[in-house]
Amino acid sequence: MKNILERLGNSRRHFIVLGITLAVLVGAFLIFNNLTVSYARRWDIDWGYYAILSTFILLVVGLAVNLPEILRGGKNFKPSGKSICAFAGIALVFSVFMFGNISNTHRVLSDETSWESMGLQMYFDHTGGICNEGIWKDGGLDCKTEVNNFKGKALGFVYSLVFNFMEPGRDTALLVNYPFYLLSLLFFFFALSKWFKNDWAALAATAFLGGMPIYLLQARSASTEVLYIFLLAALMAWYAFVPANKVNWKHFLLTVPLLGFFAQTRQETVFAFIPFALYYYKYFFEKAHRLPLFVASVIVVSWPSVNTMAAYRGYDFQGGEHAAHSLENLWFNLKTNIEIMLNLKEDPSFGGIMMNPFYTTFTIILLAATAWLLFRLIYSRRYWRGALLGITFCVQIFVILLNVSGTFTIDINQRYVLVALPLFALIMALGLFDALAFTTKMKPDAAGKIVLAVSVALSVGLMIYHGDSFRHNMLYYKNKLLGEEDYLDKSLESFPENSIFIYARPWQMLASRHSSFSERTFMGWDTETFAKWQQQSGGNIYMVRGQDGYGELNRKSRVVGFKTTDQVDEILKDYKSERVLIEPKLFGYPLAIYKITAKKGVSTYQQNFFVGDMADGAMVVNKRFPEAITCNYSLNGELQEELVITQEADTLLLDSAKITAGMNRVKFECMMPDSDTLELVKDFFVETPEVLLLSKLKIDAFEQAWGQPQMNATVEHRKLTLDKEVFRYGIGSHAPAFVRYSLPRSYSMLHATIGLDDESACGDGASFIVLGDNRELFRSKRLYSTEKQNINVDVSGVKVLELRLDEGDKKDKDCDHGDWANVWLEAVR
């Protein structure tokens, strides 16, 4: 009777624990699922760095708390001295082979350089996005455009730490993965020696893992998957060190942040967390709060990764005939990936380079070992607990196969196999070891040594046999962008240090420490902006036409890609240029670099003249021509004295008595040497406690039909321009839209100029509405292209301010780019 009551009590407690845990998961799902895309993306940039930093601090605390126990138990945990010596020998052989046969370069490029650019943002600006465009100056990166990152933040954060000790950039990032490769093998060996209870079998699994082609290649690259394997191996070692019957709350101070970093390597990794809870299921069910608290803690430290999945809603940018996130895609990927892994063919057109990302011999061993272990699982009832953990771990692998629009036939996707490599290596070694011991009744040590000999012989033998393929960058040799990057990395060293490069992948240029903008951004520069960057670069603006600048994008392809051919052709048509470099042979397309010298149809004098922003009561007037010019200028509508500019840079001191708190405007009319008159407007804002520039205030919430609200720029990242009048400050939006703010204090008046930006000369108009605490304070008439209106709205007592933009009857996402230009608040005096 007592046993029955105990079982009933345990069952009821289990249901309570599972019920609370389910409530935590449902609550988290509802929070993330109801996030707007715009909010999730903004959070990703504003708080992503601090989230991963908090996880890192928790990791350091957890390590400090558990260090005494680790030091005490380390002697009993580590493998035998002989096996450690054998491990060192194997690691040395792999390292010598890598450094002698694999170049230290990127393999995938776009993802890898985006993580590097994110690491730069974390290091310089402490934000969580990718610096897409920016300027390198005095050893620092001034980011001009920051975008979201749809991958995890762990590798970017690691780079930001390393950049404290080495030069920030691509070359440093390429050195990071090799130490992770070695440490992952060490932790993997330690974990399996404990679980297998046989050092030699564990070492065999380690040799299988370390000798796999894809892992050797990525260890000399900048792939996040290497960090993934390192963190997985560290978790395995920690779980092996802390058996289920000895775990306590202190251990989770290290477990939870490790899982948090693990979640930030790949977005699908969160689907692999079930076995990390199952391992300690007895401990979790002893108290009702333990499992829900663990799950909630893991969700918190995984927040950036889950938030990213919420923001991207299934990666809509991926195309192809087999749509991502479909069962058809899952079956297609599963079938073709197995076919590739069993492929014995070599590519004769490239000198017989190996085409398989995974040795076929290893694949055969994996399939045979899996079949044997399934037999033992069913026939001998062995390994059922490990099988359960392994199957639940594999959920993430099937999520990848379901979601990714691509297979191993695409070289950039061949790295996905790294997620499964540790499990493959474990199954291969365990299957061979168990089969040998079971069928021959051999002693475990002898069986382990034989399996080790087989694994080392195969790994080293196949490495040497395929050495030429490694030297020719097998698996990635068709990716011409990799060769293009290496070529540019060397060639651009001879260009002037302050050069600016216009390129399809500007974040890649930034990672290589070159200032860069995209072709689309460059096309949006007005004459003044072009003159400004000409001045700052010393006239060294170059456009690089690489692979993306030729041909059209194949939208039926399973490869994620883009082309900038039209933009490049447009720039060459609109600007005077000089070709300074051409490489027609290496890539199958002519890689060319053009020096952009002038804008066609615009006075040379105008595009070599600009006025800097106001600073310390003065403006610097710049010209890149020898002739003197005369300018009349007005300050806040009042004409000032005549200005004669004879030098390349002259300082204009403004009359402080005529500068007011809030928005100010200086207007220049300059007579150029060719008799043209140049009109130029410069706005500047003087901050005091009584005034507030709205574009500097943090947005509480927003929604809009297309894109995101832009501060001091249009929705397409150009200067705010209403009927040819340019404005320095404001908010660029797209109807229908709203932007909501919580005001830090009471203000009396909102000032702005409203209208549809010149970049959208279409549509049937839009209305501009100001709401205060949900009350309508102002509604404009419907404004059409070229119409603008100055407004002064009474906002006395308002705590929550909302700027709303309503579109006309025609729903057109190509139009209705609404500007709240020079919008600011003035307090009660």
TORKOLDO-295300 format. One record per residue: x, y, z of N, C-alpha, C in turn. Coordinates in steps of 0.05 Angstrom, whole numbers, plus 5000, padded with zeros to 4 digits. Layout:
N
XYZXYZXYZ...
# end
This chain:
829
501749765000500050005000501750255000503950245016505750475018507050534991507850314977509150344951507150464931504650384932502650484914502250784918502050864944501751154951504151314941506551204945508951344936508951384906508051174891507951194862505951394853503551394867501551594860502551874866503951904889505052174896507152264875508852074867510852144847509552214820507452054812506152114787504852394788503552454810502252714812504352944811506652904824508753104823509853134795510052904781511052914753509153074736506553034739504553184723504653484730505053544755505253824763507753954750510053814752512453924740512153964710511053764697510653784668508654004661506654024677504654234672505754514675507354564696508654824699510654874677512154674670514154704648512754764622510554634617508954684592507954974592507055064615506155344617508355544611510755484621513055654615513655664585513555424572514055404543511955554527509355514535507155644521507355944525508056034549508356324554510556444537512856304535515056394518514256404489512856194480511956184453510156424446508256474464506356694459507856964458509857004475511357254475512857284449514257074441515857104416514057104391511956944392510256934368508757194363508257344384506857594382508657834378511257794378513058014372512658104343512558354339512558454312515358424301515558384275518158354262519958594267518758834265520259074269521359104297519659024317520559044344522758844350522458604340524458394345527158474332527058594309529558674296530858904310529259094320530359314335531659214361530259034375531358924399534058774394534158644371536558494364538958674362538558914351540759104348541359244375539259344388539659504412540659344436539759094439540358944464541758684459542158604434543458344429546158314442547758524440550458514452550358484482548658634495548458634524547258364534545558244518544557974525546757764525548357764504550557564503552757634524553157894529555057974549554157874577551557894583550557804609550857504611550457354590550857064590553857004595555657154583558457114587559257164617558157374628558657434657557657214674555257104668554256874683555956634680557156594656558956374651561456394669562556634670564956684687564256634716561956724725561056674753560756374758559456244739559055954742561655794743563555884727566155754727567555794753567356034764568656104790567455944812564855914812563455774834564155474833564355364809564855074806567755004804569555204803572455144799573554964821572955014846574154844867573354544863570854494855570054214851571454104826571754264806573054174781575954104787577354264803580154204810580353954828578353924846578453684863577953424848576053434829575253194815576653144789578353334782579753314756581453074753582852994775584652774773583252514767580952474779579352234775577952234748577552474737575952494713577652454688580152544689581752544664582552254657582852204630583651944621586551874630587451634622590051544630592251704616594651704628596851854617597551764589597451494584598151394557596251494536593651494543591651574523591851874518592652034539592952324535595352374517597452224520599752244502598952174474597351964471596451884444594652104432592952234449591352454439593152684429595152744444597052964436598352904409599052644405600252564380598352594357595852504361593852524340593252824333592952984354592453274349594753404335597153324341599553434327599553354298598853104292598853014264596753174248594353194260592253354246593053644242594353754262595154044260597254074238599253904238601353924217600153894190598253714187596953684160595453934153593854044172592254274166593954514157596054564173597754804167599354764141599754514133601354454109599654434084596954394087595354324064592854494061592054644081589554794080590155084085589355254066589955544069588055664090589055874103587556004124585856224110583456144103581656334088578756264094576956434084574156384087573256154069571156014077570055804060567255884050565756024065562956094058562756384050564156554063564456844057562157014069559757004057557657194066557157174095556456934105555856894133558356954150560656854142563056884158563857174161563857324139564557604142562457774156559957684155557857824170558357794200559257554209559857514237562257694245564157724227566457894233565558184236563758264218562758544219561058584244559658374253558158394278560058414301562258264300564258274321565458554323565858684300566858964300564759154313562159104307560159274319560059234350560258984358560258934387562759064400564959054387567459164398567359474399566559594377566759884375564260024386561859914381559360054388557659914408558359664416556759514436553859484427553459424402550859354392550859084380548458974374548358694366547858644337547958854320547458814291550058784276549758774249552058764231552459044219554959134220555559384207555659324177553659424162553459374134555059564117555259814126556760014112558160194133560560284127561860454146564560554136565860714154568360844148570460764169572760674161575060634179576660894181577060984206578561234210580061214236582661264236584361254259584060994274583960774260583860504272581160424283579160594280576460534290574460524267572260384271570160354251567860534259567160714241564760884244562560764226560760624239558660484224556560674215555860674189553860844178551160704174551260444170548760294167549060034182547259984201547259734216544759584210545059324205542759154199542758914218540458764217540158534235541858304225542258124244543757884238541957644243541557474222539657254225541057004236543657024243545056804256545556874285546656674300547256714328549456914333549757004357551557214364554157114378554256854383556556754399559256814385559456764359562056794346562757094345560757264339561357554339562357654365561157544387561957624414564857524419565457284411568157184414570157364400569457444375571257634361571557894376569357994388569558254402571458224426571657994438573457954460576357934450576757784428579457754417580458024406578658194396579558454385580658634406580258574431581558724453584558674454585458454442588358384444589758374417588158364395589358354369587858544351589058614328587858804310585058714300583058884304580358814296580158774265578958554257578558514228578758224220578758184194578657914181581057744189583457844187585757674192585857564220584957724239584857624267582657414269580357464257578057274259578857004248580456994227581156744215582956574233584056684254585856534272584256404295581756474298580256394322579456094322578755984300577655714299579555494306582055524299583955304304584155234334584455424352584355354381581755214389579555304378576955184384576854894374578154844351578254574340579754394359582054474369583654314387582154264414581054474425579654444450577154274448575754284425573454114421574253824421576453754408577453474408578153384436579353564452580153494479577653444496575753624496573353594512571753344503571553304477570153074466571452814476574052804476575552574485575052524515575152734531574652714560571852604565569852714552567052634556566652344549567652254526567151984517568751774533571051854543572651664559571051594585569551784594567851744618565451574611564151644589561651504582562251224570564351194554564950934543566350754563567450884584569050734603571450594589572350714568574650604553576050834539578450904548579851134536580451094507581050844498581850804471579550834451577250734459574850764442574151064440574351204463573851494462575751634444578251554445580251674428579751614398578651384393577951304365575751494355573751554372571651734364572852014359574752094375576052354372577552364346578852154339580352144313578452154290576152014292574152034270573152324267572652454290571552734289573652924278576152914288578153104280579153064252578852824241579852774214577852804192575352894199573352924178573953174161573753144134574653364116573353634122570753634126569353884130570354034155570953874176571853994201574754094198576453954185579154044180579154304164577454324144577254564128576254804144574054764158572854984173574555074197576354894207578154974228580155174219580555204193582355404182580755634169578255664178576555864167575356034190572956134187571756304208568856214212568355954212565655844213564655834241562055904245560855874271560455584279560355404260559955124266562255004282564655104279566955014295566455094324565555334329564855414356562555244367560655174349558454994357559554734368561354604353562454354362564054384388565554604391567054654415565154674439563054824437561154864459559654604465558954454444557654194449559554004464562053994455564053824469564453914498564454184502564754284530562354194547559954214535557554124550557653824555558553674536558753384539560753314562563053454562565053404583563853484611562453704612561353794637559153604647557453504629555453314637556653044645558852974632560252724640561552754667562552994673563853054698561853054721559353144716557353164737555252944732555552704744553552494739550852574750548752434740546052504747545452484777546852304791546252264819547752454837549452634825551052824841550553114834548653164816548253434807546853604828547553864829546154054847545954324833544654514847544054774834546554924825548754894839551155034832552154964803551754704796552654614770551254764747548754834752547254964731548055254727549655364745550755634741552755624718553755394712555555354689554055234665552255054671550754924649549055114633547555284648545655474634547055664615549155804624550555994605551955844582552955594587554055444565551955384544549555314553547355274535546555524521546755754535546156014523547956074500550556034504552556084483552055874460551455634468550955424448548655504430546555624442544255704426544855934407547056084413547756314396549656244373550155984369551855904346550255854321548055714323546155674301543355714311541655824295538955884304537355624310538055394296536555144301537455004327539555094339540754954362538854924385536955114388535055094411533354844409533154724385531654474383533154234393535654274401537354054410537454044441535854214454536054244483534654024500532953874487531453664503533253474517535253354504536953164519538453284542538953544541540353674564538653694589536053674585534153664608533653374615533453194596532952914602535152784618537552874613539852754627539652754657538452974667538153004696535152984704533552814691530752814695529952744724531452564736530852494764531152734783533252884779533753124795531553324791530753364766528753564760525953494771525353234773522653154783522553134813524753164827524653154856523253394868523453624855522153874865520653994842518254104848516554204827517654444812519454594824520454844812522954794794524254564797526854534784526854544754525154374742525054364713524054624701521754734711520854984700522955204702524355214725526355424729528655384709529555134704531655074685530755154657528355084649527355144623527155454619526055584639525855884638528556014636530555904651533256024650534555984623534155744611535355694585533955874564531355914566529956094548531156374549531656474574532656744578535456774565537256584569539956604558539956554528537756424518537556364489535956584475535056784490533256984479534157104452536657184448537357304422536857114399537356854403537056664381534056624375532456594396529556554392528256804381529157034391528257294381528857324351531057224342531857244314529957074297529256834307527356664292524656804291523856934312521357084312521457314292523757444290524057674272523957594243525157364236525357294208523057114198521557004216519156864208519556654186521656494189522056284170523856344147525356564148527456624128526156654100524556854097523056894072524956954048527457024053529257094031530156844016529656604027530656364013528656283991529756213968528056143945528555863936528155823910528555553899525955413894526155203877523755053870522754893894524554813912523754673937523654873959521354973966521155183986522155084013523455264027524355194054521955154072522455024095520354944115518054804102518654594087516554414076517454124078515553944079516253654080517653564055516853694032518153634007521153704009521653934022524454024025525953834043524653734064525953544083526753294068524953184053525552934039527752974018527553194003529553253982532253283995532453424017535053464030536153204041534453054054535352804066536352614045534952584023535652394002538252483988538452733980540752823965543252843983542852904008545252924026546452654030544752444033545852174036547252084010546152163987547352093961550152223959550352473967552952613966554952483985554052404009555852294029556952014020555451884001556351623991557651653964558151893955559251943928562251883928563051703910565851643906567151793883565551953869566552083845568352323852570152383833571752623835571152803811571853053813571253243792573553253772573353123748575553113729576253383717574253563716574753823704576454003722576753923747578454083766580753903776581753733760584053573767583553353786581053253786580353023804579953103833578953343838578553433865576153273877576453193902574453053917571853213919569553093914566953233914565353183939566253003956564652913979565553064004563653194018564353334043564853154066564652884062564752694083565852434071568152334080569352104068567251884064567051764040565151554035565651314054568251264059568951044078567651094105567751344114566551414140563551384139562351444117559451424114558651124116560150954103559550664104559850564133561950644147562350564175560050674192559250924187557051044202554450884199553750814174551350664169551450384181553750254179554049984190553949994221555350194233555350224262552550284272551050454258548250514266546550264265546850104244545349854242546049664266548549644272549449474294548249564321548449824326547449924352544449904354543049924332540149874332539549584339541149404328540849124334541349074364543449194375544049164404541849294421540749514411538649654426536149474428535449334406533049174405533548894417535748774409536248494417537248484446539248654453540548634479539548844499537749014490536749234507538949404518541049454502543249624510542949904498544050094511544350374500541650514496539550424509536950544505536950834514538350894537538351164547539951344528542251254519543751404500542251454473540751244465539251264440537151484443535851494466533751694471534951974470537252004483538652274483539452344454540552144440541452194412539152274394536852134396534552184379533552464384533252544410532252814416534253024407536852964409538853154399538553194369537752984355537553004325535153164316533453254334531153424325532153664309534353784320535454024306536353964278537453724274538453644247536153634228533853524236531553514219530353784214530553964234529654234230531354374209533954324209535654434188534854334161534554064159533753944133531054044124529354114143526654214136526854504127528454664140528454954135530355054114532654914111534755024093534054964064534055174048533555144020536155084005537154854009539654773996540754514007542454383992543654134000546654143998547953914003550853904001551853953973550053943953550953993926551754293923550854453942551654743942553854773963556154863955558454863972558055013998556555233997556255394022554555244043552955044034551354894053552654644063554954574053556254334062557254344090557454594101558354614129556154534148553654504139551554424157552054154170553553984156554053714167555653724193556953954198558553974223556753944247554254024246552453994268552153704277552253524258551953234264554553094268556853214263559353074263559952944290559653074313560352944338558652684343556052704336554352464339555252244320555952324295556952124276559451984286561352144296563852024306563351844329561651924347560951754371559751494362557851494343556551254334558551074320560251184303562251024289564150874308565251024327567150894346565750694364563450774375561950594393560950344379559950374354559050144339561249944333563550044324565849864319566849734344567049894365568049784391566249574402563649634402561749434414561549184397561549224370561348984353563848804357566148924359568648764362568648624389567948764410567948644437565848434439563448474427561248284430561648034414562648064389562947824372565347664378567547784388569947634393570547584422568847704440569247684469572047784477573047964462575648094467575448274491577648314505577748494527577248784517575948944533575249214524577749384516579949354531582349514524583349434496583449174491584449084465582649164443580049144447578049224427578349524421578649684443578849974440581350044424583549914429586049974414585849904385584449684379584149614351582449824336580249904349578550104337580050364333581650434353583350674352585250664328586450434325588350394302586950424276584450314274582950344249582250634244581250774265580451054261582751234253585051194266587451354260588451294231588551034225589550954199587751074177585051054181583251154161583351464159583351594182583351894182585851994169588151904179590752004169591151904140590551654134590951554108589351694087586751744093585051884074585852174071586752304093587752574091590052594072591952414074594252424057593552354028591752154025590952073998589552303984587952453998586452673986587852943991590452933997591853184004591653393982591853313957591653503935588953643935586853493942584253613942584053823965585253763988585253964009586754214001589054173987590654403979589154573958587354453943585754603924583054673934582754673961580254763974577854603965578054343967575854173959573254253973571054193960568354263969567654553963569654733963569055013959570455133935571654963919573255073897571555203875568955143874567255263854566155543863566555603888565655863898567656083891567256213868569156413858569356653876567256703893567356933910569656913931570356663938572556623957575156713945575656633920578056723906578057023902575657133896575357423893576157573919575257463941575857593967578857593972580157363969582957353974584557533955583657543930585057713910584758003918582358093926581958363934583458433960583458243978584758284004587758364000588958233980591858293974592058543956590358563936590658783916590059053929588059073947587259333957589259443978591259283986593259384004594859613992595059623965596659823952595060083947592360083953590760323949591160513973590560763969590860963991589260874015590360934039589060834064586260944068585761194059583061314064581161264041581761064024579961004001577260904010575260953994572460853999571760673975570760433981570160233960567160193959566160213935563360153929563259863920561759693934561959403930559259273938558659053925556158903930555958803958558258733970558358623997560058804015559059044022560659234037561559134064559858964077560658864103563258694102563658564079566058414074568558594073568158824059570359024058570959124085568959174101569359284129570959084145570358824142571858624157574758614149575358694124578158714115579358994120577959154136578859414145578959624122577059604104576759794082574059934085573960194082571460344083569860274059567160244062565560134040562660214043561360244019558460284017557460103994554860043994553759883973553160053948552859923926552260073901549560233904547560103917544960243920545260493937546760483959547160713975548660933959550660853945552261053929550461193908548561043896546761163877544961363890544461343916542761533930544261783939546861803935548362043944547562273926547062503939546662743924549462873919549463103905551963223898553663303922552263403943553763483967554963243982553463023983554462783996556862673981556662663955558962573938561362753943560963013944563163203949564463153977562663093996563663044023565562804024564662574011566362334012568762353994568562513973570862573956572962713973572062913989573863064006575262884027573662714040574662554062576462324052575962234027577662024016579962124000580162393998582262503981581862443951579362413944578662353916579062063909579161893929579661603924577161443930575161473912572761303913572961103890572660843897572960633877570560453877569760363854567660163852568859893843568259683857569259413851567059263837567559173813565559003799566558713800565258563817566058283820563858103810563757853820561857653810558957753812558257893833555457993836554758203815556758313803556258533783555858433755555558173751555158063724552757863725551257873703549057673700546657743716544657553716542157583730541857363751540357423772539857223793537957013783538656763787536956533781535056483805532656573802530856553825529756273830530256083811529555813815531755653829534055773832536255643845535755603874536855393886536655353915538755513930540555643915542555813927541456083934541956173959541156443966543256633954542356823938544257003926542957263917544557433905543557683894545457793873544457973857546058093836545758393837547958533830547858833829548658933802548158773781548958843754547759113745545159143750543759383741544959633755545459613781546559843796549359913786550959713780553659763770553559903743551859803725551559933699550560223702548760263720547660533724549860723734551560633752553660803762555660873740556460673724558360723703557160913682554460913679553161093660553061383671552561403697552161673709554661813719556861663722559261783733561661753713563361943714565961913699567661733716568961543702570561353717573061273701574961163715577461073702578060783713578260593695578860323704581760303712582260233738584960223748585959943752584159743750585059463753583159283738584259083725582658883711583958613714582458403722583458133723581557953707582157893682580157753665580357453665582457333678582957053674582156873698582556973722582456793746579756693753577656843747575056773760572856693740573456713714571356653695569656893689570257123700569057373695571157593700571057823686573158023690572658183716574258133736574158293761575458563755573958773759574959043752574459243775576359433777576059653797576159913781574160083786573960343773574360563793575860763787576061003803573861203794572061273813569861453806570961743810570961893788572262153789570262383790567962353777566062583776563262483768561262643775558562583767557962723741556962583721556462693695554162893697554363113681552263303680552063493703554063483721554063653745556763803744556664063751559064223751561164103769563664093758565863983773566264143799565764393798566064563822563964483844561564443835559364373854559964113868560963913853561363653866564063633880565363863882567863873898567664093920565164143928564764343949562664243968563164263994561164194014561764344040559764354057559964484083559564274105561364274124561064074146558864154165558263974183556164024203557264214224555364354237556064554257557264414282559564524292560764424316562164644330561564684356562864894372562365174360559965214349559265484339560565544312561565344298562865404272562365174252562565254227562365054205564865074188565764844178568064834160567164814132567965014115567265024087569564904071569064694054571164554040570764574010572964603996572964603967575464463957575164303936577464163924578164273897578464533896579364663871580864923879582665023863584365243872583065523871580965563855579865833852578365923877578466183883576966293905574066323897572266313917569466353912568266533933565966653927564566833945561866713952561166713978558566603987557066814004554466833999552766974017551366764034551066814060549666624076547866764096545666614103543766724123543566524146543066634170542666464194539866514204538266304204535466314212533966544198534466554171533066744154534267024154536267084170537467354171540167354156540367524136542767534119545167614135547367474132549867534146551967654126554367704136556367834119557267644097558467754076559467604054561967434062562167194051564367014058565966964033568567014035570366964012572166724020572166514004573566264010575866233991578266244001580666223985582165963989581965854013583365604020581665354015582965124016581364874013579464824035580064924059578264894082578365164097575965274102575765524117573665504138574065624161572265594184570465844185567765784186565766004188564766014216565366224231564366264258561666394257559666274270556966374269556466554293554766744290554066934311552466794333553666754356552366604377549766734387549567004384547167144393544767084376545266994352543066944333542366644331543866484347543266194348541266144370539066004364536965954384537065664393535865614417535465344426533565204408534264964400532564814381533664814353531864834333532664804305533665064294535965054280537165284267537765204238537865414221538465364192540365574181542365474167544265644153543865594123543465804108543065774079545365914064546665774046548865874030548065924001548966143990548866183961551666253952552966073937555766113929555966133899557566333890558066363862560566203855560166003838562365823830564065953807566465863803568165973782567065953754565165763749563965733723561365893721560966083741558666263741556066133750556065873757553765743768553465833798550965853807550365913835549565663849550965603870550365363886548865443911546465323915544965373939545165123957545765173983546264964002544965034029543564844041542264884066543464694087544164804110545264644132543564694157542264484167540764504192542564414215542164534238543464434262541664484286541864304306540064314329541764374354540864574369542164644394540564524417541864344432540464204453540564364479538264384493537964484520535964314534535664344560533564184574530764244564530364474551527664554543526864464515528764344500528064254473529063964470527763834450528463544445528163494415530263394404530263304376529063024375526762984362525262734365526762494353528362544333529862324321531962214339532562354362534462244381533162084403530462114405528961974427528461684418528761504437528361214431525361164425524861014404522160944397521060724415518560764425517260554441516160324424514760404403513660204385513160334358512960164337512360264311511360044293509960124272509159944251509160104225509859974203509460104177509359904155508259984132507659794111510159664098512359814098514759704085517159824099519159664104521659754116521259824145523059994155522960084183523360394184522460524205522860814207525860874207526661074192529461144191529861414205531961434221532461684234534261854217533362104212534862294196535462194167533662034157533961934130531161834120530961804095528461694084528261394089526061284082525660994086527660834068528660964047530660834030533460944035533861054059536561134069537761374053536061544042537061784029536562024046537562254038536962504052533962564051532862664073530062754073529762994054528162974034527863184014524963224007523863464012521163524006521063753985520163693961520063883939522764013936524863853934527663933930528964073953527464103975528664223999529664004017532264024024533563804039533463874069532963674085532763704114534763514128536163624148538263474162537163264181534863324194533763154215530963064208530062864222527262774219526962474219524562394212523862104212522762034184523961844171522961754145521261504149518861504138516961274143515661204117513761004119512260914096509460854104507561004092504760964099503660684091501860574106500860664133502860604154503160784174505160744194504460904219505760824241505760994265508360954279509261164294511561164311510761274338511261124359510261204386512661254405512461474420514561554439513361604467514861534487514261624515515961874520514662104525516162354528517462364556519962444558521362454584520362684602518962874591517963104607515763234592514663444603512463584590513463784570512263784546512963974525510464124517510964354504508664524496508064504467510064474450509664494421511364294406510164184385511664014366511864164340514364184330514864324305515864114284515064144259515963964238515164074211516463974191515564014163514763734153512363704142511363444134510863434104511063194093510463154064511562894054510962834029511962594016514662644004516562474010519262514000519462503970521362653960521762663931522462393919523462203935524161943924521761773917519261863924516861713917514861893904515461963879513762143864511461993852509761873868507561713858505561683881503461533876501461483897499261693897497261653914495061833915494961983942497362043952497562223975497462074002497962224023497962114050497262334070496062264092495362454113497262414137498062634150499762624173498162694198498362524218496662554242498462554267497962734286499362734311497362664333498062464349496362384372497862424398496462514419497662544445495962394465497062194478495562024497492961924484493161824459491061714443488961914435489462174438487662384428488762514403487162544383488062674358488562974363490963064359491663344363491963494336492563344315492863474289492463264267491163354245490863184221491263374197493163304180493563464156491563394135491263564115489863484091491563274077490463144058491962944043494063094027496563024031498863154018499762973995500363093972501262943949504263013944505362873925508162923918508663213911510863323921511863603920510363793939508363693953506963863973508263824000508564044015509664024042508264234059508464194086506964364104508564394130508964644139510164694165508064674186508564534207506464494228507664574255505864674272506464734300504064634316504464414330502164284344502464304374500364394387500264414416500264134428502364064444502463794456502663824487501564034498501764084527500663854542502163764562501263544580501463264569502263234544502362974531504562804543503962554549505962364559506862164538504862084521505461894500504762024473506762064456506462194431506561994408504662014390504561834367504361994341506161934323506062044296505061834277502761894264501461694247501461794218501661604200501661664171499661484158497461604147495361444134495661474104495561244089495761254060493061314048493161374022490661434007489261174001487361193982485660963976487260743961489260833945490860643930492960523948493060263950495060123967497460053950499560213952501860183935504360203952505859983955508259983972510660113958510260203933512460343920512260643925510260733939509761023942509361093971508461343976507761434003510061414023512361514015514661534033514361794048513261784072512662034087514862114105515462384105517662494121516462674143517362634168516962824189519662974192519963174175522563304173522963514195525463524205526263714226524163724248523363494257521263474278522663494305521563684322522763724349520663834368521263814393519363894414520564124430518764304438519564534453517964534479519364574502518064554528516864824536515064814556513865054567516065224580516265474573518365644584517265784609
# end
